[in-house]
């Protein structure tokens, strides 16, 4: 789920939903200095490490690229019916996953 703002309460909801879907008990979360992240992780008794560069930057680059590509896709399909975009995505997934 996406939230329009970042707060400790919303982060706690995110972490609760994350725990329902994934085993994160042994994970170490890499976070920046955002206090809401650190507070929510501490309240959930999840381990975290504050990183301002290194692995955290690499992960942020991946998400930045994902956001860029999602925006680009949205711009290309903003004028079509949802079913058209869905059909295109299904065809692309079939092509991408086809054996070489």
C-alpha positions in Angstrom: 0.0 0.0 0.0 1.1 3.5 -0.7 0.7 6.4 1.8 0.8 10.1 0.9 2.8 11.0 4.0 5.4 9.4 6.3 4.6 9.1 10.0 5.5 6.6 12.7 1.9 5.3 12.8 1.8 4.7 9.1 5.2 3.1 9.2 4.0 0.8 12.0 1.0 -0.2 9.7 3.5 -0.9 6.9 5.7 -3.1 9.1 2.7 -5.0 10.5 1.6 -5.8 6.9 5.2 -6.6 5.9 5.4 -9.1 8.8 2.1 -10.8 7.6 3.6 -11.4 4.2 7.3 -12.0 4.8 9.6 -13.4 7.4 11.5 -10.3 8.5 12.4 -11.2 12.1 16.0 -11.8 11.2 16.3 -9.0 8.7 18.4 -5.8 9.4 16.6 -2.8 7.9 18.9 -0.1 6.5 17.4 3.3 7.3 18.5 6.9 7.0 18.1 9.4 9.8 14.3 9.5 9.6 13.1 9.3 13.2 9.7 7.8 12.2 11.5 4.8 10.7 13.7 4.2 13.7 10.9 4.6 16.2 8.5 2.2 14.3 11.3 -0.4 13.9 12.3 -0.1 17.6 8.6 -0.5 18.7 8.3 -3.5 16.5 11.5 -5.0 18.0 13.0 -5.2 14.5 16.7 -4.7 13.9 17.9 -1.7 11.9 21.1 0.1 11.1 21.4 3.7 10.1 23.2 4.1 6.8 23.9 7.3 5.0 25.8 5.7 2.0 27.0 2.3 0.9 24.3 -0.4 0.6 21.5 2.0 1.3 22.5 4.2 -1.6 22.6 1.2 -3.9 19.1 0.3 -2.9 17.9 3.8 -3.3 19.3 3.8 -6.9 17.2 0.7 -7.7 14.1 2.4 -6.3 14.8 5.6 -8.1 15.1 3.7 -11.4 11.9 1.8 -10.7 10.1 5.0 -10.0 11.5 6.5 -13.2 10.4 3.5 -15.3 7.0 3.4 -13.7 6.5 7.1 -14.5 7.6 6.6 -18.0 5.2 3.7 -18.4 2.4 5.8 -16.9 3.1 8.6 -19.4 2.9 6.2 -22.3 -0.4 4.7 -21.2 -2.1 7.6 -19.6 -4.5 8.0 -22.5 -5.7 4.4 -22.8 -8.3 2.3 -21.1 -7.0 0.2 -18.1 -7.7 -3.0 -20.0 -5.4 -2.0 -22.8 -2.5 -1.3 -20.4 -3.3 -4.7 -18.6 -3.2 -6.5 -22.0 0.1 -4.9 -22.8 1.6 -5.8 -19.4 0.5 -9.4 -19.8 2.0 -9.7 -23.3 5.2 -8.2 -22.0 5.4 -10.5 -19.1 4.8 -13.5 -21.4 7.6 -12.3 -23.7 10.0 -11.5 -20.8 9.4 -14.9 -19.2 9.6 -16.9 -22.4 12.6 -19.3 -22.7 15.3 -18.0 -25.0 
